[in-house]
Amino acid sequence: MHKPHSTRVGLFVFFKAKAFSFNMSTMPAFRYTILPILLATIWISISEFVRNELLFNDYWVHHYAKLGLTFPADPINGIVWGLWSLCFAIGIYVISRKFTLWPTFLLSWWMGFVLMWLVVGNMAVLPFDLLWYAVPLSLLEAGVASWLIHSLSQPVRAVR
């Protein structure tokens, strides 16, 4: 005899029980992919905020004023920087799947910062004097993010 109602109830109970049995061992995608990307995103966001809003905000505001511009500090700009941080962390994760820590770090830094500075410099809004501080701080940012992702994600066969 066919009992569709009891089958639906059984599936409901099964999926409900699965929903409440969340732990790190049953969620490898969370533990080895999402968590490293999330933590790297948080680190990158904090690093960017400290560098651009706490350490060098006055420098940026003055530099933009000399150009006849207003330094973009609206909430939407913070949201875009948060999105950039997430994209940068995802990029680091993808690169880390093919390379060991040092190549991941150097390639990520090159792709994330050097290319950005080329574009911003081409738009004539890059304060070149700030690069004396931005280069070491960006190396630290990319290095810690790469280390976080390599430390927390599953190891893969990587090219040296």
N, C-alpha and C positions, 0 to 999 in steps of 0.2 A: 504494500500500500504506500502511496506517495504522501509525504508529509512536508510540504514546502515551508510551512510556518515554523516548524521546529528546526529546520535547516537554517533559516534566516536568523532565528534566535541564537542558534549555536555559533554562527559566524559573527553575530554581533557580540556575543560574550567573548569569543576568541580575540577579536580585534580590540575590544575594550580592555581586556586583560593585557594585551600587547602594548597598548597605549600607556598603561600605568607601570609597565615593567621597564622603563627607560633606565639604562645604566650604561656606563662607558664601554663595558665589554660587549654589549649587544649592538653598539652603534659605532662600528669602525669608521664609517664615513665622517661622522661628527668628530671623533677623536683624532683621526689622522689627516683630515682635510679641512673641515670647517673650523675647528678649534685653532689650528696653527694660523690659518688665514685671518681669523677674527683677532687673535692676539697680536699678530703682526700689524693689522690695520689699526688697532688701538695704539700700539707703539708708534707707528708712523704718524698718526694724527696728533698724538701728544708732542712728538718731536717737532712737527711742523708748527704747531701752535706755540710752543715755547720759543722756537727760533724766530718766527715771523711776528708774533703778537707780544711777546714779553721781552725778548732780547733786542730785536731790531725794528720794532714798530715805529719809533720816532724817526729812524733812518729812512724807512720806507715812505712814511708820510711826507717827510721833507723832500725826498727824491722825487716823488710824484708831484709835489707842489712846484718844484723847479721845472717840471715838464708841463705845468699848467693843467695837471690832472688831479683828481681826487683818488686817494688810495682806496681800493675796493675793500670795505670792511663790513658790508651788510651781511645779515644772516645767510642769505643765499650764497654768498661767497664762501662762508664756512661750510655749508652743505656741499658745495662743489669740491672743496678741499677734502672733505670726508669721503666723497665718491672717488676722488683721485687716490686717496690713501688705500681704499678698498681695491681699486684697480691695480695699483702698484703691488699690493700684497698678493693678489691673484697672479700677477705676472711673475713675481718672485717664486711663488709656488710652482707655476708651470715650468719655469727655468730650472728649479731645483729637482724636477723629475728626471732631468737629463744630465745634470752636472753635479759635481761635488760642491762643498761649501764655498771654496775660494772662487772658482769660476762663476758660481751663482751670484755671489756677492758683487764681483767686479762687473759682470754683464748687467745685473740689475741696476747697479749704480749708474752705469753708462746709459742704459735705456731710460731710466727714470729721471736723471738729473742733467747729464751732459746734453741730451737732446732737448730737454726743456730750456736749458740756458741758451742753447743755440736759437731756439724760436723766440724767446723773450728778448735776447740780444738783437735779433733781426727786427723785432718790433720797436727797438730803441727804448725799451723801458727797463733794461737790466742794469742795475748799478754795479759796474765791474769791480769797484772797490770792495763791495760786500762779498765777493767771491773768496777773499782771503779767509773769511769766517765760514762761508757757506760750504766750501769744498770739504773741510774736515768734518763739519757737522753733518753734512749729507753722507759722507763715508760712514760715519758712526750710525746714522739712521738706517742706511741700506745694510750695513754689516750686522746690526742687531736684528733687524727684520729677517735677514737671510738665516742667521743663526737660530732664531726662534722657529722658523719654518723647518729647517733641517733637523733641529732637535726634537720637534714634536710630531713630524710626519713620518710615515713608514719609509724605511730605507728602500731605495730602488737601485738597480744597477746603473751607475752613473759613469759618464765619460770623465776622464781625469783632465 
